[in-house]
Amino acid sequence: MVFDLNAAKQKAYQAIYRAQENDQHDIICLARSLLAQTAFMRGDFKEATEHITFICDYITEKNLTPLFDMRESSRNWIYVKMRDLSKVSSWIFTEYNNPRQPPLTSGASSIMHAQYLLAAEKFNELIAFLDPLENMCRKKGIWNGILTAHIMRAVAYSKLDKNDLSMDSFRKAYDISHQNGIIAPFIESGGYMRSLVEIARKDERHSFDADWLDLIYRKAFSFSRLYQTMVKTYKHENKTHNNSQNISLSKRESQVLQELANGLTQDQIASFYGISSGTVKTHVKSIYNKMGAINRADAIRIAAEFGLIG
């Protein structure tokens, strides 16, 4: 993936339009996956999740059985990226080299497994997993999987304080990408990559282009800041969603709450719905109790925060 996100986005949409004409469902989903990745690199988490949702819905609605693997990879992609590992499905731990799966989607599920191990900081297990992953990618011609394996191996060895082995893998990744201008997989490693660059600058066994290292360091630093913002946004939205689910209002209580937010008095709400003022008062009291609110303004504030009113 060349680090020209606008060009990558344009090519992805071109691929989608061509694939739609020929009902090439796998190409459509792979292009959407690329769009999700480019959005993620730009720090646009909302757009990234929209593309992932499209992939999952598209495969389900059309019952594309051969692409179910891609659907599950996409669902888990968000959780792994956001380090919300408790939500990662057990599917990700199944045998990855399934001969019934299309080559590209099989590679995607395997890389997802590796990304999970990295996010979980299971570095020894990750290193053991990367050898068969790399071999599979070579056989199937998934070059970006080979590059990703080298980068992950470099990260894992560095976290285990095995810097020589780390730089051996980093050099392999460098050799694949340096002349081709491929830097996105490095940048996406964020804080991990900044540490690797620091080690590479001091490494005496391998020669790295100093300007390239500086570029990687700057881009990785910028992305790590975007990434932290995305994680904070995700955690806030997830907390809000969970809390809103804990506030269980009846249909009538939801209606009364909305009218309170619209500025109606309790008597006006009673007249509008054809119920007594006493009934409205009972609903309001119940709403306050369920939401932990002390008054109307507090209830509206909480409802807005949890997305309970329009």
C-alpha positions in Angstrom: 0.0 0.0 0.0 1.8 3.2 -1.2 1.3 6.0 1.3 -0.8 8.1 -1.1 -4.2 7.7 0.6 -6.1 9.7 -1.9 -4.8 7.7 -4.8 -5.5 4.4 -2.9 -9.0 5.6 -2.2 -9.6 6.5 -5.9 -8.3 3.1 -7.1 -10.5 1.3 -4.6 -13.6 3.0 -5.9 -12.6 2.3 -9.5 -12.2 -1.4 -8.6 -15.6 -1.4 -7.1 -17.3 0.1 -10.1 -15.6 -2.4 -12.5 -16.4 -5.3 -10.2 -20.1 -4.3 -9.9 -20.4 -4.7 -13.6 -19.2 -8.3 -13.5 -20.7 -9.3 -10.1 -17.2 -9.8 -8.7 -18.3 -9.8 -5.1 -14.8 -10.7 -3.7 -13.2 -7.7 -5.4 -16.0 -5.4 -4.2 -15.4 -6.5 -0.6 -11.6 -6.4 -0.9 -11.8 -2.8 -2.2 -14.1 -1.8 0.6 -11.6 -3.3 3.0 -8.9 -1.1 1.4 -11.2 1.9 1.9 -11.6 1.0 5.5 -7.8 0.8 5.9 -7.2 4.2 4.2 -9.9 5.8 6.4 -8.2 4.3 9.4 -4.8 5.7 8.3 -6.4 9.1 8.0 -7.8 8.8 11.5 -11.4 8.7 10.3 -12.7 5.9 12.4 -16.4 6.6 11.5 -15.7 6.1 7.8 -13.6 3.0 8.5 -16.5 1.4 10.5 -19.0 2.3 7.7 -16.9 0.4 5.2 -16.6 -2.6 7.5 -20.3 -2.6 8.1 -20.9 -2.5 4.4 -18.7 -5.6 3.9 -20.5 -7.6 6.6 -24.0 -6.6 5.4 -23.2 -7.2 1.7 -21.8 -10.7 2.3 -24.7 -11.6 4.6 -27.5 -10.2 2.4 -26.2 -12.0 -0.7 -25.3 -15.2 1.2 -21.8 -15.3 -0.2 -20.7 -18.4 1.6 -17.1 -18.4 0.1 -16.7 -14.9 1.6 -17.9 -15.7 5.2 -14.2 -15.8 6.2 -13.8 -12.2 5.0 -16.9 -11.2 6.8 -15.6 -12.5 10.1 -12.2 -11.0 9.5 -13.8 -7.6 8.9 -15.9 -7.9 12.1 -12.9 -8.6 14.2 -10.7 -6.0 12.5 -12.3 -3.1 14.4 -11.9 -4.9 17.8 -8.3 -5.8 17.2 -7.4 -2.3 15.9 -9.1 -0.7 19.0 -7.5 -3.3 21.4 -11.0 -4.3 22.4 -9.8 -7.9 22.5 -12.6 -9.3 24.7 -15.0 -8.9 21.8 -12.8 -10.8 19.3 -14.7 -13.9 18.3 -13.3 -17.4 18.9 -13.4 -17.9 15.1 -10.1 -16.1 14.9 -8.3 -18.9 16.7 -9.3 -21.7 14.4 -7.0 -23.3 11.9 -6.2 -20.6 9.4 -5.0 -22.6 6.4 -8.3 -24.0 5.2 -8.1 -25.2 1.6 -11.7 -24.4 1.0 -11.2 -20.7 1.6 -10.2 -18.4 -1.3 -6.5 -17.5 -1.2 -6.9 -13.8 -0.4 -9.5 -14.2 2.3 -7.5 -17.1 3.9 -4.5 -14.8 4.1 -6.7 -12.0 5.6 -7.8 -14.3 8.4 -4.3 -15.4 9.1 -3.0 -11.9 9.2 -5.9 -11.0 11.5 -4.8 -13.8 13.9 -1.2 -12.4 13.9 -2.5 -8.9 14.6 -4.5 -10.2 17.5 -1.4 -11.8 19.0 0.5 -8.5 18.6 -2.3 -6.5 20.2 -2.5 -9.0 23.1 1.3 -8.7 23.4 1.8 -12.5 23.1 5.1 -12.0 21.4 6.6 -15.5 21.7 3.4 -17.0 20.3 3.3 -14.4 17.5 6.9 -15.3 16.4 6.0 -19.0 16.3 2.8 -18.2 14.2 4.6 -15.9 11.8 6.7 -18.6 10.1 3.8 -20.7 8.8 2.0 -17.4 8.0 4.9 -16.2 5.9 5.2 -19.5 4.1 1.5 -19.5 3.3 1.7 -16.0 1.9 4.7 -17.0 -0.3 2.8 -19.9 -1.7 -0.3 -17.8 -2.4 1.6 -14.8 -3.6 0.3 -12.4 -0.9 3.3 -10.1 -0.9 1.7 -7.6 1.6 1.3 -10.5 4.0 5.0 -11.2 3.7 5.9 -7.6 4.4 3.5 -7.5 7.4 5.0 -10.7 8.8 8.5 -9.2 8.7 7.3 -6.0 10.4 5.5 -7.9 13.1 8.4 -10.2 13.7 10.7 -7.1 14.1 8.3 -5.7 16.6 8.0 -8.9 18.6 11.7 -9.5 18.8 12.3 -5.9 19.9 9.7 -6.3 22.7 11.6 -9.4 23.8 14.9 -7.4 23.8 16.3 -9.4 20.9 17.4 -6.4 18.9 19.7 -8.2 16.5 16.9 -10.5 15.4 14.5 -7.6 15.3 16.8 -5.7 12.9 17.2 -8.8 10.7 13.5 -8.8 10.2 13.2 -5.0 9.9 15.9 -5.1 7.2 13.9 -7.7 5.2 10.8 -5.5 5.4 13.0 -2.5 4.4 14.3 -4.3 1.3 10.8 -5.2 0.1 9.4 -1.7 0.5 12.2 0.9 0.3 12.6 1.2 -3.5 8.8 0.9 -4.0 7.8 3.7 -1.7 5.6 1.4 0.4 5.5 2.8 3.9 1.9 2.5 5.1 2.4 -0.8 6.9 5.3 0.7 8.8 3.4 3.8 9.7 0.4 1.9 10.9 2.6 0.3 13.6 2.6 3.7 15.3 4.5 3.7 18.6 6.0 0.3 17.9 7.6 1.6 14.7 9.1 4.6 16.4 10.9 2.3 18.8 12.1 0.2 15.8 13.5 3.3 14.0 15.4 4.3 17.1 17.0 0.8 17.2 17.7 1.0 13.4 19.5 4.3 13.7 22.0 2.7 16.1 22.3 -0.6 14.3 25.8 -1.2 12.9 25.1 -4.4 11.1 22.6 -3.1 8.6 22.5 0.1 6.5 19.2 2.0 6.3 18.6 5.1 4.4 18.6 7.9 7.0 16.0 10.0 5.2 13.7 7.0 5.0 14.0 6.3 8.7 13.3 10.0 9.5 10.2 9.9 7.2 8.9 6.7 8.8 9.5 8.1 12.3 7.6 11.4 11.5 4.7 9.6 9.9 4.5 7.0 12.6 4.5 9.7 15.3 1.7 11.6 13.5 -0.4 8.4 13.0 0.1 7.3 16.7 -1.5 10.6 17.7 -4.5 10.0 15.4 -4.7 6.5 16.7 -4.9 7.5 20.3 -7.7 9.9 19.4 -9.6 7.1 17.6 -9.2 4.8 20.6 -10.5 7.5 23.0 -13.5 8.1 20.7 -14.2 4.4 20.4 -14.0 3.9 24.2 -16.3 6.8 24.8 -18.8 5.7 22.2 -18.7 2.1 23.4 -19.2 3.2 27.0 -22.1 5.4 26.0 -23.7 2.6 24.0 -23.3 0.2 27.0 -24.7 2.7 29.4 -27.6 3.6 27.1 -28.5 -0.1 27.0 -28.6 -0.2 30.8 -31.3 2.6 30.7 -34.4 0.6 29.8 -37.2 3.0 29.1 -40.7 2.0 28.1 -42.1 3.2 24.8 -44.3 5.8 26.6 -41.4 6.9 28.8 -39.2 7.4 25.7 -42.0 9.5 24.2 -42.3 11.6 27.3 -38.6 12.1 27.5 -38.4 13.3 23.9 -41.2 15.8 24.5 -39.4 17.1 27.6 -36.4 17.6 25.4 -38.6 19.4 22.9 -39.6 21.9 25.7 -43.2 20.8 26.4 -44.6 21.1 29.9 -46.0 18.1 31.7 -49.6 19.4 31.1 -48.8 19.9 27.4 -47.5 16.3 27.1 -50.6 15.0 28.8 -52.8 16.8 26.4 -50.8 15.7 23.3 -51.0 12.0 24.2 -54.5 12.1 25.7 -53.4 11.0 29.2 -53.7 12.5 32.6 -51.1 14.9 34.1 -50.7 12.5 37.0 -49.7 9.7 34.6 -47.2 12.0 32.9 -45.8 12.9 36.4 -45.5 9.2 37.1 -43.6 8.6 33.9 -41.3 11.6 34.6 -40.5 10.3 38.0 -39.7 6.8 36.6 -37.5 8.4 33.9 -35.5 10.3 36.5 -35.0 7.2 38.6 -33.9 5.1 35.7 -31.5 7.7 34.4 -30.2 8.9 37.8 -31.3 12.4 36.9 -32.2 15.1 39.5 -34.3 17.3 37.3 -35.5 17.9 33.7 -32.2 19.6 32.5 -30.2 16.8 34.0 -32.4 14.1 32.3 -32.0 15.9 28.9 -28.3 16.1 29.3 -28.0 12.4 30.1 -30.4 11.5 27.3 -28.4 13.5 24.8 -25.1 11.9 26.0 -26.5 8.4 25.6 -28.3 9.0 22.4 -31.8 8.5 23.8 -33.3 11.6 22.2 -33.2 13.0 18.7 
